[in-house]
Amino acid sequence: MRASLLQIDVNDSESVASRRLRVAALVREQAGVDLVVLPELWTTGAFAYEGFEAEAEPLEGPTYEMMAKAASDAGVWLHAGSIPERDPEGALYNTSLVFSPSGELAASYRKIHRFGFDKGEAVLMGAGAELVTVRLPETVIGVATCYDLRFPELFRGLVDAGAETFVLPAGWPERRRSHWTLLAQARAVENQAYVLACGTAGTHAGVPQAGHSIVVDPWGEVLAEAGAGEEILTVEFDPAKVATTREQFPALKDRLLGLDTPRR
Ligand SMILES: NC(=O)CCC(=O)C(=O)O
């Protein structure tokens, strides 16, 4: 299976409209791979909080339209990263969109763990409540977004729902890059699953981004890693390695169920 992670430079000098066009063209150029992945909130920037309100769009808004078309033009599965979604009641969500190669919406996922503690995304956006998996011909993907990476129980939930490959769009800051790499490898090792984590490059809202999109195999080996700038990271991986790793080192079978802490 071949995947391209598009590590987009998200900066304040490019308008959202021109970035949409530019990204759609990049997606079209990926014809021939199986899966294309975009970062979190690449229209506005994950830390450009003022832009959330200004650029919020309905689920089937301009980004949806353009990405559905780009997926079908390229004939690829497209995890189109996330958009600031405004629902019909006016609430905002950080919502990921996954399109099939015919341009149909295969799934959407509202980010469950919002970043910012008592400001930013955590107060401006609502929290999702549902785990999302999508069956591709080669693998079952489990969807998570950026800050979700810090919450291993979410990934265990996705494994229980059948996930073999985690796809994680992000807008991770340079300041915590060491956490990004460490956590991507940890989620892969503990769940014996692939991790495809696609971040942004550049600086937006004064926050330098880490870049360093990464693909980790079920043994925790880094198959590919981007640099700091805009980059297309294309990687070939064998989805069957999830089953062989889980058979040959069956640690997931030793889970003691019932130890979960209650929800607050
Ligand atoms: N956009 C985010 O979710 C940022 C997460 C982050 O900066 C962190 O977990 O550290």
The ligand as a Gaussian input file, in Angstrom:
#p B3LYP/6-31G(d) Opt

LIG

0 1
 N       -3.646000      21.207000      17.659000
 C       -3.339000      20.457000      18.691000
 O       -4.086000      19.560000      19.051000
 C       -2.040000      20.766000      19.371000
 C       -1.601000      19.694000      20.331000
 C       -0.348000      20.054000      21.052000
 O        0.217000      21.117000      20.830000
 C        0.183000      19.115000      22.039000
 O       -0.452000      18.099000      22.329000
 O        1.291000      19.375000      22.544000

